[in-house]
Amino acid sequence: MPTISQFFGIFIRMFFDDHVPPHFHAKYNEYQAVIDIDRLEVMEGHLPRRALSLVLDWAELHQAELRADWELCRTKQLPLNIAPLE
């Protein structure tokens, strides 16, 4: 599962050839969540409120890049890195 971005201790990853809908995985310490790219909502899991807010803000800024990386992963290609939240 490639890491496509990292910021404030949060790791953003995607699996190769993962199930739909398009989503990414966010990990912060012992917490993990799966985030729907199109709806920007948690599909499963949990992150602390502040970490979730940062992840959703970042995802909104990079939604097109996340969709492009999703398509790369679906075809088993290495996704591109996405700039971290600053």
Buried (B, 14 or more C-beta within 10 A) or exposed (E): EBEBBBBEEBBBBBBBEBEEEBBBBBBBEEBBBBBBBEEBEBEEBEBEEEBBEBBBEBBEEBEEBBEBBBEBBBEEEEBEBBEEBE
